[in-house]
Every structure is written in C-alpha cells, then in structure tokens.
Amino acid sequence: MNDSKGAAQQASGQKTATLTDHETGESYELPILDGNMGPRVYDVRKLYAQTGAFTYDPGFTSTASCKSDITFIDGEKGQLLHRGYTIQDLAENSDFMEVCYLLLHGELPNRSEKTEFESAITYHTMLHEQMLYFFRGFRRDAHPMAVMVGAVGALSAFYHDSTDITDPHQRMIASHRLIAKMPTIAAMAYKFSVGQPFIYPRNDLSYAENFLYMTFAVPAEEYVVSPTLARAMDRIFILHADHEQNASTSTVRIAGSSGANPFACIAAGIASLWGPAHGGANQAVLEMLQQIGSKDRIPEFLERAKDKDDPFRLMGFGHRVYKNHDPRAQVLRESAHEVLDELGKRDDPLLDLAMELERIALSDSYFVEKKLFPNVDFYSGIILKAMGFPSSMFTVLFALARTVGWVAQWKEMIEDPGQKISRPRQLYTGYGPRDFVPQDQRD
Ligand code: CMC
C-alpha cells in the first residue's frame, strides 16, 4: 500500500491524498488537514471503516494524536513556541506565573489578571493537614518521585469538590490547586527524605522563592532566598512548563480521555515522566558524569555510547523532535554560568567535565551526523546540583514545572467537543485460536 504523491483538491474544497492498496487494487481518498504551522496531516480517522485496515506507528513517530493550540515545536529549526511566543522571549522577559496563565488561558495576562491569578495560586499552596500523615507513611529512603506520584494521586481523596470534570469551575479550581500544591508536595518529599520538619508555604514570596524557601529553610534560623537563584529556578520552571505531545503529556491526555479526575491524570503523567528517556534524564546526566569521573575517560564513554551492543547512551544528548538544537538548552546554558558564578562554583569539577563532554561530543562525527545535541536536561542537572538539590529531586522539579502544561493540555482535551476515549489498535503477532490443554497433559 502506498500513498500517491501530491494532494488533489476535491469539489468540496477539501484537499485529499489518494491511498492505493496495490494488493486489492482499491484506492481511497484521505482528507489532508493543514495546521497553522507544521507538516500537513493525513486524516486517517475513517481509514478502518473505509478499508478494514489499521495504520502501524508504535512510538507515534508519524502520528498526530490530537489537535492543539498550546505549543508548537519545529524540530528542524530548534523552535519552541507557547501560544505563539518563543521560549527565549518568555524566558528572558516573562516569569513562570505569566507563562502558566498564558498556557492555561491562551493570552498573556494584563496587570489585574496577573494579580488575580497569582492570588488564586497563592491561596491554594497549603496542603490538607491530613496529608502530612500520608507523607509520614513512606519510607525515609523512598525516591521522591515515588512519593510525588502517590501524593498527587491522593489529592483526589482530599479535594472531592474539584473532581467533577464536567463543571468548568471545578476544572479551573483543580488546575489552580495542582499548580499551587506541587511545590509544597515537592518540598515536603525532600524534607521527609532528609529528616527535617516540613516548612509551610509563605504567601509573601513568589512561586519560585516560596519553593526554595520550603525546600531549604529550617525553623531554627532565618532563610533569605537569593534573587539570582530564585530567577534561575523560575527560568527552569518556564523552560519545562510545556512541550507539546511528549510521553507524559500524552499519558495525561490518554488517562483523562476516559473521564478520570485531573489529580489521577497528573499522577499518571508524573509516573510517565519518571523514566530515564524522559524526565528522569536530568538525574541520569549527573549520575553519568559521576560515572565518567574525569575528562580522560570521556573517549571511552563516547565509544560505549556509539556501540550498538552496549546499552549505554549519552544522557542529556538527543531528542525525538529537536534535530538541530534544543532551544531550552541554549537558555539554560547561560543560566548555568550565572548560577555557578553566584554560588562561587565556577571551578566545579563536574561542570568542567560536562563542558568538556559537550565540546568533544559536538565535534564527534557520530553525534554530528545523527544530529545529537545537548538537550535541556544536560544543563538543568548541573544547575540544580549547584543549588543544593540531590539528584533524586531533579525529576521532581521537572514534574512540578510541567504540571501547568499537563493541566492546560488536559483542559484543552476535555473542552474539545470532538473528544473521544483514546483506544489505539494493534498489530497482533501472537497465536491464533487453539485448544485448551489440561494441566496433566502439558510438557
Ligand atoms: N547517545 C548515543 N546515541 C544516541 C543517543 C544518545 N543519547 N540518542 C540517540 N542516539 C542514537 C540512536 O542509537 C539511534 O542510532 P541509530 O540510528 O544508529 O539506530 C539514533 O541516535 C536515533 O535515535 P533514536 O533512539 O531513534 O531517537 P529517539 O527519538 O527514539 O530517542 C531520546 C530520543 C531522547 C529517547 C534519545 O535521544 C535518548 O535516549 N537520549 C538520552 C536520554 C535523554 O537525554 N532524554 C531526555 C530528552 S529531553 C527531555 C524531555 O523532553 O523529556
């Protein structure tokens, strides 16, 4: 089966492509959908009804799973837009609360909208006190992502009044609650793991300041948040806020397509983000740098990364969509230097090793030919380590920042009148029907 090149224009004005099945000799017209930007899309929704055939695309490398107005990525140009604004512009001129508003509502807020939004988020930062007992039930050495998946899933047991997804007001309250409570949950997961008392949120601080305060303050002494670190934290949040239909966002959409409540859907997204090929890569970058240990061992690890028989991959390099550069990585590279200057850690041996690895990999023909460039995780791990976060917290911070993207995408899906439960098909490769063998006759 192949599709004839070039689009035909039907009498109705609908552009179509002709698909010819050379086995049966049948031809079918597939509508072509044009987005505002990005490649054209063959609409195969009616393909099964028309042809009795499925399409096969594990990993969704050629499949648009939904339509969306939120985020656009051009992987060839290294372009990332949120509601039309470049990520560089937002990281430079905006702050995380504005970006949250933009993702949720479609436009940047004016002054009063921003004040109202910030107060709605601030108003929801505290957790139900009963949740503290829930935290205390975990082992102290639990991975904070395990704690976060559990705690966020449990929010639906504490906030019943915002789980009716058919009510727009409840959807908005749930969205605010999720964005507001994630820093509190993340900081509590950290505090529990290091055996320090939980620190309650402070409403006079900005979103990023409050998170740093809840994470690093102790009741015994005053803690002043560094403006440089708060700005870097805010920037990390902006750069991770949304990224189109990646694995965790698609997980949230799939979970939500059944009508599951938003807290359960975001917990599913967190579980998906945890993997080392996705959000877990920032932790994996640091562990890899520690494993490499010194600059003279870089060539050895580069050879391992190229060896198809070795499962080792260069963590923090490569991306499914970006095939020239990751624009988020460029912004974070600058922040990494600012933060290390502020903290007096310019001579950090791990950063030195990371920079040398970046230099060598970018001039290595394997990485150049395959267009494998440092991604956002390559730099975020370095900054977060310098700030004092243990590597187990890196993915937690990614989840915190990505919550707004998940929520915006979930809302968009629920509010789409054409929304259906996600139910992919399969290419079955197992046995055909066969007779049951009683246990005493099995080999
Ligand atoms: N090190 C060595 N080789 C690599 C790497 C790497 N990091 N990434 C891709 N390749 C090779 C891969 O072996 C393949 O080679 P070949 O064509 O000879 O089979 C080729 O490059 C294409 O790779 P792919 O696996 O088909 O690409 P993908 O789109 O399926 O995978 C990826 C994308 C991000 C999972 C992968 O690049 C990877 O595992 N990177 C390391 C993990 C990482 O940094 N992940 C964070 C992604 S950014 C954060 C986010 O958005 O979640």
Residues whose N, C-alpha, C, O or C-beta is under 5 A from the ligand:
A	BS01	CMC	P276 A277 H278 G279 A281 A305 R313 L314 M315 G316 F317 G318 H319 R320 K370 N375 D377
